[in-house]
Amino acid sequence: MFYFWIMDREILIDLVTKTMPFGKYKGKLLCDIPEHYLVWMHRKGFPEGKLGMWLNTLYEIRLNGLEEILLDLKKIK
């Protein structure tokens, strides 16, 4: 649980509670979006605003093998 406090807690909570508003994964929790989609979005460019920030954060979490953070939060929520 060490990494949890390094990142902005609110962003991490958003990743396990907010859903994707459009596209193939519309309605899915952001934390449940597959890695291949995040890689594609990273190459294409994340959308502006909070959604882009959330997706970029999720991409970085997956890239660095920190998914445990999200699994712990999903259990709490």
N, CA, C and O atoms as a Maestro MAE file, in Angstrom:
{
 s_m_m2io_version
 :::
 2.0.0
}

f_m_ct {
 s_m_title
 :::
 protein
 m_atom[308] {
  # First column is atom index #
  i_m_mmod_type
  r_m_x_coord
  r_m_y_coord
  r_m_z_coord
  i_m_residue_number
  s_m_chain_name
  s_m_pdb_residue_name
  s_m_pdb_atom_name
  i_m_atomic_number
  :::
  1 25 0.824 -1.207 0.000 1 A "MET " " N  " 7
  2 3 0.000 0.000 0.000 1 A "MET " " CA " 6
  3 2 0.859 1.258 0.000 1 A "MET " " C  " 6
  4 15 0.313 2.362 0.011 1 A "MET " " O  " 8
  5 25 2.150 1.135 -0.012 2 A "PHE " " N  " 7
  6 3 3.081 2.262 0.010 2 A "PHE " " CA " 6
  7 2 2.836 3.234 -1.137 2 A "PHE " " C  " 6
  8 15 2.803 4.446 -0.920 2 A "PHE " " O  " 8
  9 25 2.664 2.722 -2.357 3 A "TYR " " N  " 7
  10 3 2.519 3.566 -3.547 3 A "TYR " " CA " 6
  11 2 1.265 4.412 -3.514 3 A "TYR " " C  " 6
  12 15 1.216 5.474 -4.134 3 A "TYR " " O  " 8
  13 25 0.260 3.958 -2.804 4 A "PHE " " N  " 7
  14 3 -1.024 4.657 -2.752 4 A "PHE " " CA " 6
  15 2 -0.860 6.118 -2.346 4 A "PHE " " C  " 6
  16 15 -1.543 6.985 -2.893 4 A "PHE " " O  " 8
  17 25 0.013 6.403 -1.417 5 A "TRP " " N  " 7
  18 3 0.153 7.767 -0.908 5 A "TRP " " CA " 6
  19 2 1.089 8.618 -1.742 5 A "TRP " " C  " 6
  20 15 1.150 9.832 -1.550 5 A "TRP " " O  " 8
  21 25 1.825 8.003 -2.671 6 A "ILE " " N  " 7
  22 3 2.703 8.772 -3.546 6 A "ILE " " CA " 6
  23 2 1.865 9.526 -4.579 6 A "ILE " " C  " 6
  24 15 2.172 10.672 -4.906 6 A "ILE " " O  " 8
  25 25 0.822 8.900 -5.088 7 A "MET " " N  " 7
  26 3 -0.032 9.511 -6.102 7 A "MET " " CA " 6
  27 2 -1.192 10.247 -5.432 7 A "MET " " C  " 6
  28 15 -1.496 10.021 -4.261 7 A "MET " " O  " 8
  29 25 -1.815 11.107 -6.177 8 A "ASP " " N  " 7
  30 3 -2.977 11.831 -5.689 8 A "ASP " " CA " 6
  31 2 -4.104 10.833 -5.409 8 A "ASP " " C  " 6
  32 15 -4.583 10.150 -6.314 8 A "ASP " " O  " 8
  33 25 -4.510 10.761 -4.164 9 A "ARG " " N  " 7
  34 3 -5.521 9.777 -3.738 9 A "ARG " " CA " 6
  35 2 -6.828 9.912 -4.524 9 A "ARG " " C  " 6
  36 15 -7.439 8.908 -4.889 9 A "ARG " " O  " 8
  37 25 -7.249 11.127 -4.781 10 A "GLU " " N  " 7
  38 3 -8.510 11.358 -5.498 10 A "GLU " " CA " 6
  39 2 -8.461 10.789 -6.912 10 A "GLU " " C  " 6
  40 15 -9.451 10.232 -7.388 10 A "GLU " " O  " 8
  41 25 -7.336 10.919 -7.582 11 A "ILE " " N  " 7
  42 3 -7.183 10.377 -8.933 11 A "ILE " " CA " 6
  43 2 -7.319 8.857 -8.900 11 A "ILE " " C  " 6
  44 15 -7.990 8.269 -9.747 11 A "ILE " " O  " 8
  45 25 -6.687 8.236 -7.929 12 A "LEU " " N  " 7
  46 3 -6.764 6.781 -7.823 12 A "LEU " " CA " 6
  47 2 -8.183 6.313 -7.538 12 A "LEU " " C  " 6
  48 15 -8.629 5.305 -8.084 12 A "LEU " " O  " 8
  49 25 -8.881 7.032 -6.697 13 A "ILE " " N  " 7
  50 3 -10.283 6.695 -6.409 13 A "ILE " " CA " 6
  51 2 -11.130 6.861 -7.673 13 A "ILE " " C  " 6
  52 15 -12.006 6.042 -7.950 13 A "ILE " " O  " 8
  53 25 -10.866 7.918 -8.432 14 A "ASP " " N  " 7
  54 3 -11.592 8.120 -9.691 14 A "ASP " " CA " 6
  55 2 -11.375 6.956 -10.651 14 A "ASP " " C  " 6
  56 15 -12.304 6.552 -11.351 14 A "ASP " " O  " 8
  57 25 -10.171 6.416 -10.691 15 A "LEU " " N  " 7
  58 3 -9.872 5.310 -11.604 15 A "LEU " " CA " 6
  59 2 -10.682 4.051 -11.298 15 A "LEU " " C  " 6
  60 15 -10.941 3.247 -12.193 15 A "LEU " " O  " 8
  61 25 -11.078 3.880 -10.047 16 A "VAL " " N  " 7
  62 3 -11.858 2.680 -9.690 16 A "VAL " " CA " 6
  63 2 -13.358 2.959 -9.559 16 A "VAL " " C  " 6
  64 15 -14.134 2.052 -9.260 16 A "VAL " " O  " 8
  65 25 -13.767 4.217 -9.784 17 A "THR " " N  " 7
  66 3 -15.195 4.547 -9.666 17 A "THR " " CA " 6
  67 2 -15.800 5.177 -10.923 17 A "THR " " C  " 6
  68 15 -17.013 5.102 -11.119 17 A "THR " " O  " 8
  69 25 -14.993 5.785 -11.763 18 A "LYS " " N  " 7
  70 3 -15.496 6.450 -12.979 18 A "LYS " " CA " 6
  71 2 -15.516 5.475 -14.145 18 A "LYS " " C  " 6
  72 15 -14.718 4.541 -14.206 18 A "LYS " " O  " 8
  73 25 -16.441 5.708 -15.069 19 A "THR " " N  " 7
  74 3 -16.564 4.844 -16.240 19 A "THR " " CA " 6
  75 2 -16.147 5.588 -17.507 19 A "THR " " C  " 6
  76 15 -16.156 6.817 -17.570 19 A "THR " " O  " 8
  77 25 -15.786 4.803 -18.497 20 A "MET " " N  " 7
  78 3 -15.406 5.343 -19.802 20 A "MET " " CA " 6
  79 2 -16.668 5.889 -20.479 20 A "MET " " C  " 6
  80 15 -17.660 5.171 -20.607 20 A "MET " " O  " 8
  81 25 -16.635 7.162 -20.916 21 A "PRO " " N  " 7
  82 3 -17.855 7.775 -21.454 21 A "PRO " " CA " 6
  83 2 -18.146 7.499 -22.931 21 A "PRO " " C  " 6
  84 15 -19.226 7.837 -23.414 21 A "PRO " " O  " 8
  85 25 -17.206 6.892 -23.656 22 A "PHE " " N  " 7
  86 3 -17.420 6.688 -25.095 22 A "PHE " " CA " 6
  87 2 -16.605 5.500 -25.597 22 A "PHE " " C  " 6
  88 15 -15.785 4.933 -24.875 22 A "PHE " " O  " 8
  89 25 -16.853 5.145 -26.844 23 A "GLY " " N  " 7
  90 3 -16.045 4.140 -27.522 23 A "GLY " " CA " 6
  91 2 -16.379 2.705 -27.170 23 A "GLY " " C  " 6
  92 15 -17.411 2.405 -26.569 23 A "GLY " " O  " 8
  93 25 -15.476 1.840 -27.561 24 A "LYS " " N  " 7
  94 3 -15.640 0.399 -27.393 24 A "LYS " " CA " 6
  95 2 -15.855 -0.005 -25.938 24 A "LYS " " C  " 6
  96 15 -16.554 -0.979 -25.659 24 A "LYS " " O  " 8
  97 25 -15.259 0.736 -25.016 25 A "TYR " " N  " 7
  98 3 -15.333 0.391 -23.594 25 A "TYR " " CA " 6
  99 2 -16.248 1.322 -22.802 25 A "TYR " " C  " 6
  100 15 -16.104 1.466 -21.588 25 A "TYR " " O  " 8
  101 25 -17.184 1.947 -23.500 26 A "LYS " " N  " 7
  102 3 -18.155 2.824 -22.856 26 A "LYS " " CA " 6
  103 2 -18.872 2.065 -21.735 26 A "LYS " " C  " 6
  104 15 -19.361 0.952 -21.929 26 A "LYS " " O  " 8
  105 25 -18.921 2.702 -20.548 27 A "GLY " " N  " 7
  106 3 -19.595 2.114 -19.410 27 A "GLY " " CA " 6
  107 2 -18.703 1.245 -18.525 27 A "GLY " " C  " 6
  108 15 -19.096 0.901 -17.411 27 A "GLY " " O  " 8
  109 25 -17.515 0.886 -19.000 28 A "LYS " " N  " 7
  110 3 -16.569 0.093 -18.198 28 A "LYS " " CA " 6
  111 2 -15.858 1.005 -17.211 28 A "LYS " " C  " 6
  112 15 -15.575 2.164 -17.514 28 A "LYS " " O  " 8
  113 25 -15.569 0.468 -16.021 29 A "LEU " " N  " 7
  114 3 -14.734 1.221 -15.087 29 A "LEU " " CA " 6
  115 2 -13.393 1.496 -15.752 29 A "LEU " " C  " 6
  116 15 -12.854 0.642 -16.457 29 A "LEU " " O  " 8
  117 25 -12.862 2.683 -15.525 30 A "LEU " " N  " 7
  118 3 -11.586 3.031 -16.141 30 A "LEU " " CA " 6
  119 2 -10.506 2.011 -15.798 30 A "LEU " " C  " 6
  120 15 -9.705 1.647 -16.659 30 A "LEU " " O  " 8
  121 25 -10.474 1.552 -14.562 31 A "CYS " " N  " 7
  122 3 -9.449 0.599 -14.137 31 A "CYS " " CA " 6
  123 2 -9.576 -0.748 -14.841 31 A "CYS " " C  " 6
  124 15 -8.639 -1.545 -14.806 31 A "CYS " " O  " 8
  125 25 -10.713 -1.018 -15.479 32 A "ASP " " N  " 7
  126 3 -10.932 -2.293 -16.169 32 A "ASP " " CA " 6
  127 2 -10.672 -2.214 -17.669 32 A "ASP " " C  " 6
  128 15 -10.849 -3.202 -18.382 32 A "ASP " " O  " 8
  129 25 -10.256 -1.057 -18.148 33 A "ILE " " N  " 7
  130 3 -9.946 -0.907 -19.566 33 A "ILE " " CA " 6
  131 2 -8.666 -1.692 -19.864 33 A "ILE " " C  " 6
  132 15 -7.682 -1.564 -19.135 33 A "ILE " " O  " 8
  133 25 -8.667 -2.499 -20.922 34 A "PRO " " N  " 7
  134 3 -7.497 -3.328 -21.230 34 A "PRO " " CA " 6
  135 2 -6.255 -2.499 -21.569 34 A "PRO " " C  " 6
  136 15 -6.337 -1.384 -22.083 34 A "PRO " " O  " 8
  137 25 -5.121 -3.088 -21.260 35 A "GLU " " N  " 7
  138 3 -3.843 -2.407 -21.493 35 A "GLU " " CA " 6
  139 2 -3.630 -2.062 -22.962 35 A "GLU " " C  " 6
  140 15 -3.124 -0.986 -23.279 35 A "GLU " " O  " 8
  141 25 -4.015 -2.971 -23.867 36 A "HIS " " N  " 7
  142 3 -3.797 -2.698 -25.293 36 A "HIS " " CA " 6
  143 2 -4.526 -1.434 -25.745 36 A "HIS " " C  " 6
  144 15 -4.044 -0.722 -26.626 36 A "HIS " " O  " 8
  145 25 -5.678 -1.154 -25.150 37 A "TYR " " N  " 7
  146 3 -6.422 0.065 -25.490 37 A "TYR " " CA " 6
  147 2 -5.688 1.305 -24.971 37 A "TYR " " C  " 6
  148 15 -5.635 2.332 -25.647 37 A "TYR " " O  " 8
  149 25 -5.125 1.200 -23.770 38 A "LEU " " N  " 7
  150 3 -4.367 2.320 -23.212 38 A "LEU " " CA " 6
  151 2 -3.113 2.610 -24.040 38 A "LEU " " C  " 6
  152 15 -2.747 3.769 -24.235 38 A "LEU " " O  " 8
  153 25 -2.461 1.558 -24.522 39 A "VAL " " N  " 7
  154 3 -1.280 1.735 -25.373 39 A "VAL " " CA " 6
  155 2 -1.686 2.434 -26.665 39 A "VAL " " C  " 6
  156 15 -1.002 3.348 -27.127 39 A "VAL " " O  " 8
  157 25 -2.803 2.000 -27.246 40 A "TRP " " N  " 7
  158 3 -3.306 2.636 -28.463 40 A "TRP " " CA " 6
  159 2 -3.627 4.107 -28.220 40 A "TRP " " C  " 6
  160 15 -3.278 4.970 -29.025 40 A "TRP " " O  " 8
  161 25 -4.297 4.384 -27.098 41 A "MET " " N  " 7
  162 3 -4.640 5.770 -26.761 41 A "MET " " CA " 6
  163 2 -3.377 6.605 -26.535 41 A "MET " " C  " 6
  164 15 -3.320 7.771 -26.927 41 A "MET " " O  " 8
  165 25 -2.379 6.010 -25.910 42 A "HIS " " N  " 7
  166 3 -1.114 6.711 -25.676 42 A "HIS " " CA " 6
  167 2 -0.474 7.116 -27.002 42 A "HIS " " C  " 6
  168 15 0.021 8.234 -27.143 42 A "HIS " " O  " 8
  169 25 -0.486 6.211 -27.961 43 A "ARG " " N  " 7
  170 3 0.077 6.509 -29.290 43 A "ARG " " CA " 6
  171 2 -0.740 7.570 -30.019 43 A "ARG " " C  " 6
  172 15 -0.187 8.464 -30.659 43 A "ARG " " O  " 8
  173 25 -2.040 7.463 -29.917 44 A "LYS " " N  " 7
  174 3 -2.947 8.384 -30.615 44 A "LYS " " CA " 6
  175 2 -2.992 9.747 -29.927 44 A "LYS " " C  " 6
  176 15 -3.136 10.779 -30.582 44 A "LYS " " O  " 8
  177 25 -2.869 9.736 -28.616 45 A "GLY " " N  " 7
  178 3 -2.989 10.955 -27.819 45 A "GLY " " CA " 6
  179 2 -4.223 10.878 -26.938 45 A "GLY " " C  " 6
  180 15 -5.337 10.698 -27.428 45 A "GLY " " O  " 8
  181 25 -4.021 11.014 -25.649 46 A "PHE " " N  " 7
  182 3 -5.141 10.957 -24.720 46 A "PHE " " CA " 6
  183 2 -6.025 12.187 -24.908 46 A "PHE " " C  " 6
  184 15 -5.534 13.249 -25.290 46 A "PHE " " O  " 8
  185 25 -7.322 12.051 -24.643 47 A "PRO " " N  " 7
  186 3 -8.205 13.215 -24.745 47 A "PRO " " CA " 6
  187 2 -7.810 14.279 -23.720 47 A "PRO " " C  " 6
  188 15 -7.103 13.997 -22.752 47 A "PRO " " O  " 8
  189 25 -8.266 15.467 -23.944 48 A "GLU " " N  " 7
  190 3 -7.977 16.563 -23.014 48 A "GLU " " CA " 6
  191 2 -8.846 16.432 -21.773 48 A "GLU " " C  " 6
  192 15 -9.826 15.687 -21.754 48 A "GLU " " O  " 8
  193 25 -8.472 17.159 -20.756 49 A "GLY " " N  " 7
  194 3 -9.263 17.224 -19.540 49 A "GLY " " CA " 6
  195 2 -8.999 16.082 -18.587 49 A "GLY " " C  " 6
  196 15 -7.988 15.384 -18.669 49 A "GLY " " O  " 8
  197 25 -9.957 15.916 -17.666 50 A "LYS " " N  " 7
  198 3 -9.810 14.899 -16.619 50 A "LYS " " CA " 6
  199 2 -9.718 13.489 -17.180 50 A "LYS " " C  " 6
  200 15 -8.934 12.678 -16.687 50 A "LYS " " O  " 8
  201 25 -10.507 13.186 -18.201 51 A "LEU " " N  " 7
  202 3 -10.480 11.846 -18.771 51 A "LEU " " CA " 6
  203 2 -9.079 11.509 -19.287 51 A "LEU " " C  " 6
  204 15 -8.572 10.414 -19.044 51 A "LEU " " O  " 8
  205 25 -8.471 12.430 -19.983 52 A "GLY " " N  " 7
  206 3 -7.117 12.216 -20.492 52 A "GLY " " CA " 6
  207 2 -6.123 12.016 -19.367 52 A "GLY " " C  " 6
  208 15 -5.240 11.164 -19.459 52 A "GLY " " O  " 8
  209 25 -6.258 12.792 -18.314 53 A "MET " " N  " 7
  210 3 -5.372 12.663 -17.160 53 A "MET " " CA " 6
  211 2 -5.571 11.310 -16.490 53 A "MET " " C  " 6
  212 15 -4.599 10.659 -16.107 53 A "MET " " O  " 8
  213 25 -6.836 10.877 -16.344 54 A "TRP " " N  " 7
  214 3 -7.115 9.572 -15.737 54 A "TRP " " CA " 6
  215 2 -6.515 8.446 -16.577 54 A "TRP " " C  " 6
  216 15 -5.860 7.548 -16.047 54 A "TRP " " O  " 8
  217 25 -6.742 8.499 -17.887 55 A "LEU " " N  " 7
  218 3 -6.234 7.449 -18.767 55 A "LEU " " CA " 6
  219 2 -4.712 7.428 -18.793 55 A "LEU " " C  " 6
  220 15 -4.105 6.358 -18.801 55 A "LEU " " O  " 8
  221 25 -4.098 8.593 -18.805 56 A "ASN " " N  " 7
  222 3 -2.636 8.660 -18.775 56 A "ASN " " CA " 6
  223 2 -2.098 8.093 -17.460 56 A "ASN " " C  " 6
  224 15 -1.098 7.374 -17.457 56 A "ASN " " O  " 8
  225 25 -2.749 8.410 -16.357 57 A "THR " " N  " 7
  226 3 -2.347 7.878 -15.054 57 A "THR " " CA " 6
  227 2 -2.481 6.366 -15.040 57 A "THR " " C  " 6
  228 15 -1.593 5.667 -14.551 57 A "THR " " O  " 8
  229 25 -3.575 5.860 -15.568 58 A "LEU " " N  " 7
  230 3 -3.789 4.419 -15.641 58 A "LEU " " CA " 6
  231 2 -2.722 3.766 -16.517 58 A "LEU " " C  " 6
  232 15 -2.211 2.697 -16.182 58 A "LEU " " O  " 8
  233 25 -2.390 4.399 -17.623 59 A "TYR " " N  " 7
  234 3 -1.334 3.898 -18.506 59 A "TYR " " CA " 6
  235 2 -0.011 3.787 -17.739 59 A "TYR " " C  " 6
  236 15 0.681 2.773 -17.837 59 A "TYR " " O  " 8
  237 25 0.336 4.819 -16.985 60 A "GLU " " N  " 7
  238 3 1.586 4.824 -16.217 60 A "GLU " " CA " 6
  239 2 1.574 3.764 -15.118 60 A "GLU " " C  " 6
  240 15 2.590 3.119 -14.859 60 A "GLU " " O  " 8
  241 25 0.434 3.588 -14.482 61 A "ILE " " N  " 7
  242 3 0.315 2.549 -13.451 61 A "ILE " " CA " 6
  243 2 0.576 1.180 -14.063 61 A "ILE " " C  " 6
  244 15 1.329 0.380 -13.508 61 A "ILE " " O  " 8
  245 25 -0.043 0.913 -15.201 62 A "ARG " " N  " 7
  246 3 0.141 -0.382 -15.864 62 A "ARG " " CA " 6
  247 2 1.571 -0.541 -16.377 62 A "ARG " " C  " 6
  248 15 2.170 -1.608 -16.241 62 A "ARG " " O  " 8
  249 25 2.110 0.515 -16.961 63 A "LEU " " N  " 7
  250 3 3.467 0.488 -17.504 63 A "LEU " " CA " 6
  251 2 4.497 0.136 -16.425 63 A "LEU " " C  " 6
  252 15 5.480 -0.553 -16.694 63 A "LEU " " O  " 8
  253 25 4.261 0.611 -15.220 64 A "ASN " " N  " 7
  254 3 5.201 0.404 -14.130 64 A "ASN " " CA " 6
  255 2 4.834 -0.763 -13.213 64 A "ASN " " C  " 6
  256 15 5.454 -0.946 -12.165 64 A "ASN " " O  " 8
  257 25 3.834 -1.552 -13.601 65 A "GLY " " N  " 7
  258 3 3.470 -2.740 -12.853 65 A "GLY " " CA " 6
  259 2 2.887 -2.457 -11.478 65 A "GLY " " C  " 6
  260 15 3.134 -3.205 -10.531 65 A "GLY " " O  " 8
  261 25 2.116 -1.382 -11.363 66 A "LEU " " N  " 7
  262 3 1.569 -0.974 -10.068 66 A "LEU " " CA " 6
  263 2 0.067 -1.247 -9.944 66 A "LEU " " C  " 6
  264 15 -0.621 -0.588 -9.165 66 A "LEU " " O  " 8
  265 25 -0.437 -2.210 -10.705 67 A "GLU " " N  " 7
  266 3 -1.869 -2.513 -10.689 67 A "GLU " " CA " 6
  267 2 -2.385 -2.876 -9.308 67 A "GLU " " C  " 6
  268 15 -3.576 -2.736 -9.031 67 A "GLU " " O  " 8
  269 25 -1.499 -3.340 -8.441 68 A "GLU " " N  " 7
  270 3 -1.880 -3.715 -7.081 68 A "GLU " " CA " 6
  271 2 -2.576 -2.558 -6.358 68 A "GLU " " C  " 6
  272 15 -3.479 -2.771 -5.548 68 A "GLU " " O  " 8
  273 25 -2.151 -1.355 -6.659 69 A "ILE " " N  " 7
  274 3 -2.773 -0.172 -6.054 69 A "ILE " " CA " 6
  275 2 -4.278 -0.164 -6.349 69 A "ILE " " C  " 6
  276 15 -5.098 0.044 -5.454 69 A "ILE " " O  " 8
  277 25 -4.616 -0.392 -7.601 70 A "LEU " " N  " 7
  278 3 -6.017 -0.343 -8.016 70 A "LEU " " CA " 6
  279 2 -6.802 -1.520 -7.468 70 A "LEU " " C  " 6
  280 15 -7.963 -1.369 -7.090 70 A "LEU " " O  " 8
  281 25 -6.184 -2.686 -7.421 71 A "LEU " " N  " 7
  282 3 -6.870 -3.858 -6.867 71 A "LEU " " CA " 6
  283 2 -7.220 -3.635 -5.407 71 A "LEU " " C  " 6
  284 15 -8.314 -3.990 -4.968 71 A "LEU " " O  " 8
  285 25 -6.303 -3.052 -4.653 72 A "ASP " " N  " 7
  286 3 -6.571 -2.751 -3.243 72 A "ASP " " CA " 6
  287 2 -7.717 -1.749 -3.104 72 A "ASP " " C  " 6
  288 15 -8.580 -1.910 -2.240 72 A "ASP " " O  " 8
  289 25 -7.730 -0.733 -3.937 73 A "LEU " " N  " 7
  290 3 -8.787 0.275 -3.885 73 A "LEU " " CA " 6
  291 2 -10.147 -0.302 -4.285 73 A "LEU " " C  " 6
  292 15 -11.166 0.047 -3.689 73 A "LEU " " O  " 8
  293 25 -10.169 -1.169 -5.277 74 A "LYS " " N  " 7
  294 3 -11.429 -1.779 -5.703 74 A "LYS " " CA " 6
  295 2 -12.041 -2.588 -4.562 74 A "LYS " " C  " 6
  296 15 -13.264 -2.630 -4.425 74 A "LYS " " O  " 8
  297 25 -11.220 -3.220 -3.753 75 A "LYS " " N  " 7
  298 3 -11.720 -3.981 -2.608 75 A "LYS " " CA " 6
  299 2 -12.370 -3.068 -1.582 75 A "LYS " " C  " 6
  300 15 -13.358 -3.437 -0.948 75 A "LYS " " O  " 8
  301 25 -11.808 -1.871 -1.422 76 A "ILE " " N  " 7
  302 3 -12.323 -0.901 -0.442 76 A "ILE " " CA " 6
  303 2 -13.636 -0.301 -0.931 76 A "ILE " " C  " 6
  304 15 -14.572 -0.145 -0.147 76 A "ILE " " O  " 8
  305 25 -13.718 0.035 -2.205 77 A "LYS " " N  " 7
  306 3 -14.890 0.710 -2.760 77 A "LYS " " CA " 6
  307 2 -15.988 -0.236 -2.948 77 A "LYS " " C  " 6
  308 15 -17.063 0.150 -3.408 77 A "LYS " " O  " 8
  :::
 }
 m_bond[307] {
  # First column is bond index #
  i_m_from
  i_m_to
  i_m_order
  :::
  1 1 2 1
  2 2 3 1
  3 3 4 2
  4 3 5 1
  5 5 6 1
  6 6 7 1
  7 7 8 2
  8 7 9 1
  9 9 10 1
  10 10 11 1
  11 11 12 2
  12 11 13 1
  13 13 14 1
  14 14 15 1
  15 15 16 2
  16 15 17 1
  17 17 18 1
  18 18 19 1
  19 19 20 2
  20 19 21 1
  21 21 22 1
  22 22 23 1
  23 23 24 2
  24 23 25 1
  25 25 26 1
  26 26 27 1
  27 27 28 2
  28 27 29 1
  29 29 30 1
  30 30 31 1
  31 31 32 2
  32 31 33 1
  33 33 34 1
  34 34 35 1
  35 35 36 2
  36 35 37 1
  37 37 38 1
  38 38 39 1
  39 39 40 2
  40 39 41 1
  41 41 42 1
  42 42 43 1
  43 43 44 2
  44 43 45 1
  45 45 46 1
  46 46 47 1
  47 47 48 2
  48 47 49 1
  49 49 50 1
  50 50 51 1
  51 51 52 2
  52 51 53 1
  53 53 54 1
  54 54 55 1
  55 55 56 2
  56 55 57 1
  57 57 58 1
  58 58 59 1
  59 59 60 2
  60 59 61 1
  61 61 62 1
  62 62 63 1
  63 63 64 2
  64 63 65 1
  65 65 66 1
  66 66 67 1
  67 67 68 2
  68 67 69 1
  69 69 70 1
  70 70 71 1
  71 71 72 2
  72 71 73 1
  73 73 74 1
  74 74 75 1
  75 75 76 2
  76 75 77 1
  77 77 78 1
  78 78 79 1
  79 79 80 2
  80 79 81 1
  81 81 82 1
  82 82 83 1
  83 83 84 2
  84 83 85 1
  85 85 86 1
  86 86 87 1
  87 87 88 2
  88 87 89 1
  89 89 90 1
  90 90 91 1
  91 91 92 2
  92 91 93 1
  93 93 94 1
  94 94 95 1
  95 95 96 2
  96 95 97 1
  97 97 98 1
  98 98 99 1
  99 99 100 2
  100 99 101 1
  101 101 102 1
  102 102 103 1
  103 103 104 2
  104 103 105 1
  105 105 106 1
  106 106 107 1
  107 107 108 2
  108 107 109 1
  109 109 110 1
  110 110 111 1
  111 111 112 2
  112 111 113 1
  113 113 114 1
  114 114 115 1
  115 115 116 2
  116 115 117 1
  117 117 118 1
  118 118 119 1
  119 119 120 2
  120 119 121 1
  121 121 122 1
  122 122 123 1
  123 123 124 2
  124 123 125 1
  125 125 126 1
  126 126 127 1
  127 127 128 2
  128 127 129 1
  129 129 130 1
  130 130 131 1
  131 131 132 2
  132 131 133 1
  133 133 134 1
  134 134 135 1
  135 135 136 2
  136 135 137 1
  137 137 138 1
  138 138 139 1
  139 139 140 2
  140 139 141 1
  141 141 142 1
  142 142 143 1
  143 143 144 2
  144 143 145 1
  145 145 146 1
  146 146 147 1
  147 147 148 2
  148 147 149 1
  149 149 150 1
  150 150 151 1
  151 151 152 2
  152 151 153 1
  153 153 154 1
  154 154 155 1
  155 155 156 2
  156 155 157 1
  157 157 158 1
  158 158 159 1
  159 159 160 2
  160 159 161 1
  161 161 162 1
  162 162 163 1
  163 163 164 2
  164 163 165 1
  165 165 166 1
  166 166 167 1
  167 167 168 2
  168 167 169 1
  169 169 170 1
  170 170 171 1
  171 171 172 2
  172 171 173 1
  173 173 174 1
  174 174 175 1
  175 175 176 2
  176 175 177 1
  177 177 178 1
  178 178 179 1
  179 179 180 2
  180 179 181 1
  181 181 182 1
  182 182 183 1
  183 183 184 2
  184 183 185 1
  185 185 186 1
  186 186 187 1
  187 187 188 2
  188 187 189 1
  189 189 190 1
  190 190 191 1
  191 191 192 2
  192 191 193 1
  193 193 194 1
  194 194 195 1
  195 195 196 2
  196 195 197 1
  197 197 198 1
  198 198 199 1
  199 199 200 2
  200 199 201 1
  201 201 202 1
  202 202 203 1
  203 203 204 2
  204 203 205 1
  205 205 206 1
  206 206 207 1
  207 207 208 2
  208 207 209 1
  209 209 210 1
  210 210 211 1
  211 211 212 2
  212 211 213 1
  213 213 214 1
  214 214 215 1
  215 215 216 2
  216 215 217 1
  217 217 218 1
  218 218 219 1
  219 219 220 2
  220 219 221 1
  221 221 222 1
  222 222 223 1
  223 223 224 2
  224 223 225 1
  225 225 226 1
  226 226 227 1
  227 227 228 2
  228 227 229 1
  229 229 230 1
  230 230 231 1
  231 231 232 2
  232 231 233 1
  233 233 234 1
  234 234 235 1
  235 235 236 2
  236 235 237 1
  237 237 238 1
  238 238 239 1
  239 239 240 2
  240 239 241 1
  241 241 242 1
  242 242 243 1
  243 243 244 2
  244 243 245 1
  245 245 246 1
  246 246 247 1
  247 247 248 2
  248 247 249 1
  249 249 250 1
  250 250 251 1
  251 251 252 2
  252 251 253 1
  253 253 254 1
  254 254 255 1
  255 255 256 2
  256 255 257 1
  257 257 258 1
  258 258 259 1
  259 259 260 2
  260 259 261 1
  261 261 262 1
  262 262 263 1
  263 263 264 2
  264 263 265 1
  265 265 266 1
  266 266 267 1
  267 267 268 2
  268 267 269 1
  269 269 270 1
  270 270 271 1
  271 271 272 2
  272 271 273 1
  273 273 274 1
  274 274 275 1
  275 275 276 2
  276 275 277 1
  277 277 278 1
  278 278 279 1
  279 279 280 2
  280 279 281 1
  281 281 282 1
  282 282 283 1
  283 283 284 2
  284 283 285 1
  285 285 286 1
  286 286 287 1
  287 287 288 2
  288 287 289 1
  289 289 290 1
  290 290 291 1
  291 291 292 2
  292 291 293 1
  293 293 294 1
  294 294 295 1
  295 295 296 2
  296 295 297 1
  297 297 298 1
  298 298 299 1
  299 299 300 2
  300 299 301 1
  301 301 302 1
  302 302 303 1
  303 303 304 2
  304 303 305 1
  305 305 306 1
  306 306 307 1
  307 307 308 2
  :::
 }
}
